[in-house]
């Protein structure tokens, strides 16, 4: 199958982020859409006036928001899929307005767990499991939903303030843990590990250690020979046949 992808922004490279340009990427937010030229609107209810969003945090280049986000990589919890049922069980049916659209998902965490696992291993996520098949593991998040196996990479290193916080909270009986991140804590699948430069949120990674689609899946797609990415292509309408 031949695939063509239309991208309104450019396709940047790892080298484009080598300068760690704070004016370009942090202040001017060059990797995000211009809210004035590419506005996004929303409505509270049908028939009301549209309200423009002032800040657009998704991406404006190949790889989308995975290029500039902070790479925090949570899984949803089991309860997240049962928002309506959980609310009724805890507060009663009267807690939900009659015209509410609140609903349970049509699938469960268990349905998605294999895909969470696959994504973490294919992209490269660093972390520490806290619940392996129902067994609580020290050092991980004890409140997370059960997972079938460990993260593919160990957690990122903790700076001195984090070490002090960890020790203090453990003394108080809490359970601190490292946030899972789609940033390589060590070399993985041909990419280098993190250098801890601190330019993560709002920036592309100058090492390629952040597991963005730009450096993970797009190169894989290129390698098939069946993929073409067209940049600078603003899409307004897609014509399809009846097939």
FISEGU-687642 format. One record per residue (C-alpha): residue in three letters; x negated, y negated, z negated. Coordinates in steps of 0.02 Angstrom, whole numbers, padded with zeros to 5 digits, always signed. Example, Ala and Ser with C-alpha at 12.3 -4.5 7.8 and 13.67 -1.06 7.14 Angstrom:
// residues 2
ALA-00615+00225-00390;SER-00684+00053-00357;
//
This chain:
// residues 243
UNK+00000+00000+00000;UNK-00064-00172+00046;UNK-00036-00307-00085;UNK-00047-00495-00066;UNK-00042-00608-00220;UNK+00002-00792-00212;UNK-00082-00905-00339;UNK-00047-01092-00347;UNK-00212-01128-00434;UNK-00393-01083-00394;UNK-00490-00925-00429;UNK-00627-00979-00548;UNK-00780-00876-00590;UNK-00875-00841-00751;UNK-01007-00964-00691;UNK-00876-01104-00687;UNK-00868-01096-00877;UNK-01056-01098-00909;UNK-01058-01284-00949;UNK-00924-01267-01085;UNK-00854-01434-01026;UNK-00747-01498-01171;UNK-00681-01647-01073;UNK-00623-01539-00928;UNK-00553-01389-01019;UNK-00504-01451-01193;UNK-00454-01632-01168;UNK-00391-01627-00989;UNK-00336-01445-01001;UNK-00392-01408-00825;UNK-00344-01224-00839;UNK-00161-01267-00876;UNK-00023-01342-00769;UNK+00002-01530-00763;UNK+00169-01556-00851;UNK+00199-01715-00749;UNK+00168-01640-00577;UNK+00232-01464-00614;UNK+00368-01489-00746;UNK+00458-01346-00830;UNK+00630-01378-00902;UNK+00750-01285-01015;UNK+00930-01302-01075;UNK+01004-01260-01244;UNK+01167-01208-01162;UNK+01240-01194-00987;UNK+01303-01362-00927;UNK+01189-01468-01035;UNK+01052-01583-00971;UNK+00881-01509-00938;UNK+00741-01553-01058;UNK+00561-01552-00994;UNK+00428-01462-01095;UNK+00288-01580-01142;UNK+00152-01449-01161;UNK+00125-01303-01043;UNK+00010-01172-01117;UNK+00014-01041-00980;UNK-00119-01031-00847;UNK-00145-01126-00686;UNK-00273-01013-00604;UNK-00301-00832-00558;UNK-00292-00733-00719;UNK-00161-00850-00792;UNK-00160-00888-00977;UNK-00277-00743-01016;UNK-00419-00853-00953;UNK-00401-00990-01085;UNK-00305-00912-01229;UNK-00389-00869-01394;UNK-00374-00683-01354;UNK-00277-00635-01511;UNK-00202-00467-01464;UNK-00063-00414-01581;UNK+00057-00274-01548;UNK+00239-00305-01590;UNK+00304-00218-01746;UNK+00438-00084-01747;UNK+00560-00206-01827;UNK+00537-00331-01686;UNK+00632-00216-01571;UNK+00782-00208-01690;UNK+00811-00392-01727;UNK+01001-00380-01730;UNK+01010-00215-01826;UNK+00880-00272-01952;UNK+00973-00435-01984;UNK+01138-00344-02013;UNK+01057-00213-02126;UNK+00976-00347-02232;UNK+01103-00489-02234;UNK+01266-00416-02167;UNK+01361-00445-02006;UNK+01421-00615-02065;UNK+01242-00680-02049;UNK+01255-00675-01859;UNK+01369-00804-01774;UNK+01503-00732-01661;UNK+01431-00818-01507;UNK+01253-00764-01545;UNK+01155-00677-01407;UNK+01042-00590-01534;UNK+01021-00409-01480;UNK+00910-00258-01508;UNK+00790-00212-01371;UNK+00846-00069-01258;UNK+00683+00020-01298;UNK+00580+00052-01454;UNK+00402+00026-01512;UNK+00373+00213-01489;UNK+00420+00194-01306;UNK+00289+00058-01282;UNK+00149+00127-01392;UNK+00065+00226-01252;UNK+00062+00069-01145;UNK-00009-00037-01286;UNK-00145+00094-01304;UNK-00182+00099-01119;UNK-00192-00091-01106;UNK-00311-00103-01255;UNK-00429+00025-01180;UNK-00421-00037-01001;UNK-00447-00220-01046;UNK-00558-00201-01199;UNK-00488-00252-01369;UNK-00592-00262-01528;UNK-00513-00223-01695;UNK-00485-00100-01837;UNK-00334+00013-01849;UNK-00233+00002-02009;UNK-00104+00135-01971;UNK-00160+00291-01878;UNK-00010+00403-01845;UNK+00066+00350-02011;UNK-00095+00359-02113;UNK-00149+00192-02188;UNK-00332+00155-02151;UNK-00435+00040-02262;UNK-00502-00115-02175;UNK-00361-00126-02049;UNK-00189-00205-02053;UNK-00088-00092-02171;UNK+00075-00169-02110;UNK+00054-00135-01924;UNK+00159-00008-01832;UNK+00077+00164-01813;UNK-00046+00189-01671;UNK-00112+00349-01595;UNK-00297+00305-01598;UNK-00424+00175-01649;UNK-00462+00018-01551;UNK-00588+00047-01412;UNK-00710-00075-01493;UNK-00754-00118-01674;UNK-00699-00287-01744;UNK-00792-00446-01703;UNK-00920-00502-01831;UNK-00856-00604-01978;UNK-00936-00771-02019;UNK-00989-00815-02197;UNK-00827-00907-02243;UNK-00730-00756-02185;UNK-00836-00640-02292;UNK-00803-00749-02445;UNK-00617-00751-02406;UNK-00617-00561-02385;UNK-00699-00533-02553;UNK-00588-00657-02645;UNK-00425-00590-02575;UNK-00474-00410-02609;UNK-00508-00458-02790;UNK-00331-00526-02796;UNK-00259-00364-02730;UNK-00226-00418-02552;UNK-00274-00328-02391;UNK-00376-00440-02275;UNK-00416-00372-02103;UNK-00496-00428-01941;UNK-00379-00499-01810;UNK-00377-00391-01654;UNK-00446-00488-01506;UNK-00468-00455-01322;UNK-00651-00505-01339;UNK-00789-00377-01327;UNK-00883-00351-01490;UNK-01011-00250-01393;UNK-01045-00210-01209;UNK-00899-00121-01127;UNK-00864-00063-00949;UNK-01006-00163-00875;UNK-00969-00326-00967;UNK-01077-00400-01106;UNK-01024-00422-01285;UNK-00977-00587-01367;UNK-01115-00712-01409;UNK-01005-00804-01538;UNK-01023-00973-01455;UNK-00852-01026-01519;UNK-00785-01084-01349;UNK-00635-00966-01342;UNK-00470-01059-01360;UNK-00440-01174-01209;UNK-00597-01112-01121;UNK-00642-00975-01001;UNK-00782-00862-01064;UNK-00955-00905-00996;UNK-01010-00725-01027;UNK-00858-00632-00965;UNK-00837-00556-01139;UNK-00657-00617-01154;UNK-00551-00480-01077;UNK-00452-00592-00960;UNK-00367-00526-00804;UNK-00493-00632-00708;UNK-00638-00518-00757;UNK-00546-00353-00786;UNK-00403-00314-00668;UNK-00436-00433-00523;UNK-00607-00355-00486;UNK-00525-00183-00492;UNK-00393-00241-00369;UNK-00527-00312-00254;UNK-00619-00146-00256;UNK-00469-00053-00183;UNK-00483-00146-00018;UNK-00294-00159-00017;UNK-00277-00323-00112;UNK-00285-00503-00054;UNK-00270-00655-00167;UNK-00215-00817-00086;UNK-00255-00969-00194;UNK-00180-01142-00182;UNK-00015-01064-00132;UNK+00134-01146-00215;UNK+00280-01027-00195;UNK+00455-01099-00179;UNK+00550-00953-00103;UNK+00517-00771-00060;UNK+00606-00697+00090;UNK+00648-00512+00077;UNK+00736-00388+00188;UNK+00872-00267+00134;UNK+00756-00118+00119;
//
